[in-house]
Amino acid sequence: MGSPWVVLTEASDDLEADIIIGFLRDRGVPAEKADSSPYTGAMRVISGMAIEVQVIVPEKFYDEAIQLIDNLEGGSDQ
């Protein structure tokens, strides 16, 4: 059985979550939206509610993912 998935961060919308997920995947870290239903994003837009999107990673990749995100926010991506 694989590692359980944990919440890495919360993005302000689906686009930001997709960017974070793409960034992590490009660096070999599996990442997904916590709720991957294609209808969830549409419901957020239709209802007009500002609901953050959780980005999740396997627990064993958590520390690496945090480091990558910290480096990105600090101006370095390595």
N, C-alpha and C positions, 0 to 999 in steps of 0.2 A: 504494500500500500504506500502511496506517495505521501509527501509532506503535506500537512494541513496548510490551507491558504490563510493569510492574515492581512489585515488592512495596513497598507503602506502609507497612504495619504488620501486626502479628499480634494478632488478637483472642483472648481466652481461650476463646470458644465461638461457636457460630453466631449466637446472639442478639446478642452484642456486635458481631460482624461486620456483621450486618444493620443495626444502628443506625448504625454508622460509614458504611456504604454509603449508607443513606438520607440521612444528613446531607450527605455529599458530593454525591450526585445532586441534592438540593434546591438546591445552590449551583452547579449546572452542571458538576460534575466527574464524568465517567464512572467507575464503580467496580464491582468484582465480587469474588466470592470466587475465590481461585486455583483451587480445585477446586469447580466448580459442580454436580457430580453430586448429585441429590437423595438418593442412597443413602449418601453419605459421612457426612453428619450422623448418620444412623441408626446407622451402623457405629461412630461415636465413642461414641454413647450405649450401644449394646449391649455393646461391649467394655469400657466403663468407663474407657477411657484418656483422659487429659487432653491432647488434641492441639490445639494452637493453630490457628486458622483465618487464613490469609493473606488480606489485603485487597490487591487489585491495582488499579492505575490506569494509563492510557496514560502513557508516559514524558514526553510533552510537558505533562502535567497534574501531574506529580510535585511540583514546587516549590509550585504553588498549593495542592495537597492538603495538603502538609506544613504550610504556613502556616495553613490552615483548622483542621487538627487541633491545632496549637500554640495558636492563639487559643482554641479550645474548651477545651482543658485549662487554659489560663490564666484562664478565666472570661469570655471575650468570644467571641462567634461572628461578629464582623465584622472 
